[in-house]
Amino acid sequence: MDLRGRLRAVPAPLALVPLASGPRVIIIGAPFASEFFSGVGVMILDISIGSIFAAVIPDQLWSWVTGAVQAVNYGTRPAGSLAAGALGTIIGIRPSLWIAAIGFLWLPPSPLPGFRLPPKNTPEAFSVKEEKSDTRAHE
């Protein structure tokens, strides 16, 4: 499975949550299986993204890029929670879960599968060059 398939496989088990009705075994088992397989998918994705970051991002920019990614990742969660809560209140919980499960499957195609390392990885291009200051400038 390529990375594009992995990106779609992470939320795919969420479709089991709205199916949780009927016998007690299905009501308990579907959300459990959904969380388990989504967690496995997230771990696979995290390893893939971490490997790409390690190969491409220079050490000097690592903290900046990580901070930006985390700001976007964690910063959008409150807005998504509010939107999900509003949708659940307006149309109901089960229809909202179906919208979430189907919506995740419509993720745009990722450019990562076509990603290739540059021919020459030169961290020097990203380094900050110190300028030598003339202490005798205004004598």
Backbone as CSV, one residue per row, in Angstrom:
resi,resn,N_x,N_y,N_z,CA_x,CA_y,CA_z,C_x,C_y,C_z
1,MET,0.851,-1.175,0.000,0.000,0.000,0.000,0.897,1.238,0.000
2,ASP,0.618,2.166,-0.911,1.414,3.389,-0.961,0.949,4.360,0.126
3,LEU,1.660,5.474,0.242,1.353,6.433,1.306,-0.031,7.045,1.126
4,ARG,-0.468,7.221,-0.111,-1.803,7.771,-0.348,-2.858,6.838,0.234
5,GLY,-2.671,5.533,0.045,-3.596,4.564,0.625,-3.555,4.584,2.142
6,ARG,-2.355,4.780,2.700,-2.231,4.853,4.161,-2.949,6.073,4.708
7,LEU,-2.867,7.200,3.992,-3.534,8.408,4.467,-5.046,8.222,4.523
8,ARG,-5.575,7.454,3.595,-7.011,7.198,3.600,-7.366,6.065,4.556
9,ALA,-6.426,5.176,4.834,-6.698,4.041,5.715,-6.800,4.456,7.176
10,VAL,-6.191,5.592,7.537,-6.219,6.029,8.931,-7.655,6.290,9.392
11,PRO,-8.463,7.083,8.672,-9.819,7.330,9.148,-10.849,6.300,8.694
12,ALA,-10.494,5.378,7.797,-11.465,4.419,7.283,-12.173,3.622,8.379
13,PRO,-11.481,3.170,9.436,-12.195,2.413,10.472,-13.250,3.223,11.219
14,LEU,-13.234,4.546,11.079,-14.253,5.360,11.750,-15.648,5.067,11.216
15,ALA,-15.743,4.459,10.038,-17.050,4.091,9.490,-17.726,3.020,10.335
16,LEU,-16.969,2.327,11.186,-17.561,1.304,12.060,-18.386,1.917,13.185
17,VAL,-18.093,3.161,13.559,-18.780,3.765,14.710,-20.276,3.951,14.450
18,PRO,-20.700,4.547,13.322,-22.146,4.672,13.130,-22.852,3.332,12.910
19,LEU,-22.092,2.289,12.624,-22.699,0.963,12.450,-22.957,0.263,13.776
20,ALA,-22.559,0.853,14.870,-22.666,0.214,16.190,-24.106,0.221,16.678
21,SER,-24.868,-0.727,16.202,-26.237,-0.911,16.695,-26.565,-2.396,16.595
22,GLY,-27.555,-2.809,17.334,-27.939,-4.220,17.324,-27.486,-4.931,18.583
23,PRO,-26.928,-6.135,18.419,-26.491,-6.897,19.594,-25.379,-6.174,20.363
24,ARG,-25.330,-6.474,21.644,-24.350,-5.819,22.529,-22.912,-6.004,22.045
25,VAL,-22.617,-7.178,21.476,-21.259,-7.450,20.997,-20.887,-6.450,19.894
26,ILE,-21.802,-6.104,19.014,-21.524,-5.142,17.943,-21.458,-3.725,18.505
27,ILE,-22.338,-3.403,19.439,-22.346,-2.060,20.031,-21.017,-1.782,20.741
28,ILE,-20.462,-2.770,21.402,-19.184,-2.593,22.101,-18.007,-2.822,21.153
29,GLY,-18.116,-3.809,20.279,-16.998,-4.186,19.420,-16.691,-3.203,18.303
30,ALA,-17.708,-2.591,17.695,-17.463,-1.687,16.558,-16.641,-0.463,16.966
31,PRO,-17.017,0.269,18.025,-16.161,1.406,18.413,-14.770,0.970,18.875
32,PHE,-14.685,-0.189,19.545,-13.380,-0.692,19.975,-12.487,-0.967,18.766
33,ALA,-13.028,-1.684,17.776,-12.256,-1.991,16.563,-11.899,-0.714,15.814
34,SER,-12.816,0.229,15.768,-12.557,1.497,15.087,-11.384,2.234,15.727
35,GLU,-11.395,2.349,17.022,-10.306,3.035,17.725,-8.982,2.291,17.569
36,PHE,-9.031,0.965,17.656,-7.803,0.178,17.544,-7.171,0.357,16.163
37,PHE,-7.958,0.154,15.109,-7.397,0.236,13.756,-7.043,1.664,13.360
38,SER,-7.783,2.643,13.851,-7.402,4.043,13.601,-6.079,4.353,14.291
39,GLY,-5.898,3.855,15.499,-4.642,4.067,16.220,-3.454,3.451,15.507
40,VAL,-3.640,2.246,14.975,-2.570,1.603,14.205,-2.251,2.435,12.967
41,GLY,-3.285,2.926,12.298,-3.080,3.760,11.115,-2.341,5.044,11.437
42,VAL,-2.678,5.666,12.558,-1.991,6.904,12.961,-0.521,6.619,13.253
43,MET,-0.223,5.490,13.893,1.178,5.147,14.161,1.960,4.948,12.866
44,ILE,1.364,4.272,11.895,2.030,4.069,10.599,2.261,5.410,9.922
45,LEU,1.263,6.277,9.953,1.392,7.596,9.343,2.450,8.433,10.051
46,ASP,2.468,8.395,11.379,3.468,9.163,12.135,4.884,8.714,11.798
47,ILE,5.093,7.416,11.649,6.421,6.911,11.293,6.808,7.385,9.897
48,SER,5.869,7.332,8.959,6.151,7.781,7.587,6.496,9.265,7.555
49,ILE,5.695,10.078,8.221,5.927,11.521,8.222,7.212,11.844,8.968
50,GLY,7.479,11.173,10.077,8.714,11.404,10.820,9.941,11.075,9.989
51,SER,9.854,10.011,9.193,10.973,9.648,8.320,11.199,10.704,7.247
52,ILE,10.124,11.208,6.684,10.252,12.252,5.664,10.830,13.520,6.283
53,PHE,10.339,13.895,7.455,10.888,15.080,8.144,12.380,14.909,8.393
54,ALA,12.782,13.738,8.892,14.192,13.510,9.217,15.066,13.567,7.976
55,ALA,14.548,13.124,6.854,15.342,13.101,5.631,15.435,14.458,4.957
56,VAL,14.439,15.299,5.139,14.352,16.523,4.343,14.636,17.793,5.133
57,ILE,14.170,17.856,6.360,14.251,19.111,7.112,15.607,19.223,7.800
58,PRO,16.324,20.312,7.531,17.624,20.510,8.185,17.459,20.661,9.704
59,ASP,18.495,20.277,10.433,18.444,20.338,11.899,18.105,21.731,12.403
60,GLN,18.582,22.770,11.715,18.357,24.139,12.175,16.878,24.540,12.097
61,LEU,16.108,23.875,11.235,14.704,24.237,11.060,13.738,23.241,11.699
62,TRP,14.284,22.183,12.277,13.444,21.109,12.818,12.412,21.630,13.818
63,SER,12.821,22.427,14.780,11.886,22.908,15.806,10.842,23.847,15.213
64,TRP,11.225,24.636,14.232,10.267,25.556,13.599,9.182,24.784,12.854
65,VAL,9.604,23.803,12.074,8.648,23.020,11.293,7.756,22.206,12.214
66,THR,8.334,21.583,13.217,7.547,20.799,14.164,6.533,21.684,14.887
67,GLY,6.964,22.864,15.304,6.048,23.796,15.964,4.910,24.229,15.058
68,ALA,5.212,24.498,13.795,4.166,24.898,12.852,3.175,23.766,12.605
69,VAL,3.680,22.555,12.441,2.800,21.407,12.208,1.907,21.170,13.425
70,GLN,2.481,21.249,14.616,1.677,21.043,15.826,0.658,22.161,16.029
71,ALA,1.026,23.394,15.681,0.079,24.507,15.817,-1.138,24.291,14.923
72,VAL,-0.901,23.848,13.693,-2.021,23.579,12.788,-2.807,22.365,13.266
73,ASN,-2.107,21.299,13.643,-2.757,20.061,14.071,-3.622,20.281,15.316
74,TYR,-3.035,20.829,16.350,-3.776,21.010,17.601,-4.638,22.262,17.596
75,GLY,-4.303,23.234,16.772,-5.068,24.476,16.723,-6.416,24.337,16.048
76,THR,-6.552,23.359,15.135,-7.827,23.184,14.441,-8.797,22.277,15.204
77,ARG,-8.311,21.596,16.196,-9.183,20.663,16.922,-10.332,21.340,17.671
78,PRO,-10.123,22.466,18.337,-11.277,23.096,18.996,-12.358,23.519,18.010
79,ALA,-11.967,24.061,16.859,-12.962,24.461,15.861,-13.709,23.233,15.330
80,GLY,-12.992,22.145,15.092,-13.632,20.917,14.637,-14.574,20.339,15.681
81,SER,-14.192,20.435,16.941,-15.055,19.940,18.021,-16.336,20.748,18.114
82,LEU,-16.211,22.065,17.995,-17.405,22.919,18.028,-18.318,22.650,16.834
83,ALA,-17.714,22.489,15.657,-18.518,22.203,14.460,-19.217,20.850,14.590
84,ALA,-18.500,19.836,15.090,-19.098,18.512,15.271,-20.226,18.549,16.298
85,GLY,-20.014,19.281,17.376,-21.061,19.404,18.392,-22.305,20.099,17.856
86,ALA,-22.093,21.158,17.070,-23.232,21.871,16.478,-23.970,20.971,15.494
87,LEU,-23.224,20.253,14.656,-23.847,19.357,13.685,-24.616,18.244,14.394
88,GLY,-24.030,17.677,15.450,-24.715,16.634,16.214,-25.990,17.139,16.868
89,THR,-25.975,18.387,17.309,-27.168,18.973,17.917,-28.255,19.217,16.874
90,ILE,-27.854,19.657,15.695,-28.827,20.027,14.666,-29.427,18.799,13.983
91,ILE,-28.591,17.857,13.527,-29.126,16.724,12.754,-29.092,15.397,13.500
92,GLY,-28.453,15.348,14.645,-28.387,14.110,15.420,-26.991,13.493,15.386
93,ILE,-26.744,12.620,16.345,-25.406,12.051,16.503,-25.070,11.052,15.398
94,ARG,-25.960,10.100,15.129,-25.642,9.069,14.132,-25.447,9.666,12.735
95,PRO,-26.316,10.572,12.245,-26.043,11.188,10.935,-24.733,11.984,10.922
96,SER,-24.408,12.615,12.044,-23.140,13.360,12.120,-21.949,12.421,12.032
97,LEU,-22.052,11.255,12.678,-20.975,10.266,12.593,-20.812,9.742,11.170
98,TRP,-21.926,9.562,10.455,-21.830,9.120,9.062,-21.162,10.191,8.200
99,ILE,-21.504,11.445,8.423,-20.873,12.535,7.674,-19.374,12.554,7.943
100,ALA,-18.992,12.368,9.201,-17.565,12.355,9.547,-16.855,11.178,8.884
101,ALA,-17.459,9.995,8.924,-16.832,8.804,8.350,-16.694,8.932,6.835
102,ILE,-17.719,9.396,6.169,-17.666,9.552,4.712,-16.762,10.719,4.333
103,GLY,-16.806,11.782,5.110,-15.979,12.958,4.820,-14.496,12.650,4.858
104,PHE,-14.077,11.789,5.766,-12.662,11.425,5.847,-12.206,10.656,4.612
105,LEU,-13.094,9.912,4.005,-12.722,9.140,2.828,-12.539,10.030,1.601
106,TRP,-13.001,11.278,1.692,-12.878,12.214,0.574,-11.644,13.085,0.704
107,LEU,-10.696,12.661,1.522,-9.470,13.447,1.669,-8.828,13.672,0.310
108,PRO,-8.304,14.874,0.092,-7.673,15.122,-1.215,-6.442,14.249,-1.382
109,PRO,-6.131,13.894,-2.631,-4.936,13.087,-2.858,-3.692,13.808,-2.361
110,SER,-2.846,13.079,-1.721,-1.630,13.653,-1.150,-0.508,13.681,-2.182
111,PRO,0.327,14.716,-2.145,1.479,14.742,-3.049,2.644,13.880,-2.538
112,LEU,2.545,13.333,-1.338,3.663,12.601,-0.753,4.090,11.349,-1.516
113,PRO,3.194,10.587,-2.129,3.682,9.410,-2.843,4.642,9.738,-3.985
114,GLY,4.518,10.900,-4.581,5.421,11.289,-5.653,6.651,12.024,-5.168
115,PHE,6.796,12.141,-3.872,7.909,12.892,-3.288,9.226,12.149,-3.480
116,ARG,10.254,12.890,-3.888,11.593,12.337,-4.017,12.572,13.289,-3.360
117,LEU,13.636,12.742,-2.782,14.670,13.582,-2.183,15.397,14.364,-3.266
118,PRO,15.823,15.578,-2.945,16.610,16.322,-3.925,17.926,15.594,-4.193
119,PRO,18.532,15.818,-5.365,19.759,15.084,-5.693,20.896,15.338,-4.721
120,LYS,20.972,16.544,-4.203,22.031,16.849,-3.256,21.411,17.553,-2.056
121,ASN,21.402,16.887,-0.937,20.844,17.458,0.285,21.918,18.321,0.945
122,THR,21.773,19.617,0.839,22.796,20.527,1.353,22.236,21.351,2.500
123,PRO,22.478,20.946,3.730,22.006,21.723,4.871,22.650,23.104,4.937
124,GLU,23.797,23.269,4.281,24.456,24.570,4.325,23.582,25.652,3.711
125,ALA,22.723,25.274,2.797,21.856,26.254,2.144,20.878,26.867,3.138
126,PHE,20.577,26.139,4.218,19.628,26.627,5.197,20.295,27.249,6.425
127,SER,21.606,27.201,6.501,22.282,27.693,7.697,22.323,29.218,7.699
128,VAL,22.320,29.754,8.867,22.388,31.196,9.043,23.855,31.598,9.071
129,LYS,24.215,32.493,8.176,25.600,32.942,8.114,25.744,34.185,8.985
130,GLU,26.716,34.117,9.853,26.953,35.249,10.749,27.771,36.313,10.026
131,GLU,27.327,37.550,10.164,28.091,38.656,9.587,29.068,39.160,10.620
132,LYS,30.260,39.444,10.173,31.260,39.969,11.085,31.038,41.470,11.195
133,SER,30.898,41.910,12.417,30.651,43.341,12.611,31.980,44.054,12.830
134,ASP,32.051,45.244,12.325,33.241,46.052,12.467,33.079,46.883,13.742
135,THR,33.861,46.560,14.749,33.741,47.278,16.030,34.320,48.677,15.948
136,ARG,35.115,48.931,14.913,35.729,50.248,14.759,34.976,51.104,13.747
137,ALA,33.693,50.840,13.541,32.944,51.511,12.487,32.890,53.014,12.652
138,HIS,32.754,53.506,13.851,32.579,54.953,14.049,33.661,55.527,14.949
139,GLU,34.897,55.462,14.487,35.975,56.025,15.306,36.275,57.417,14.879
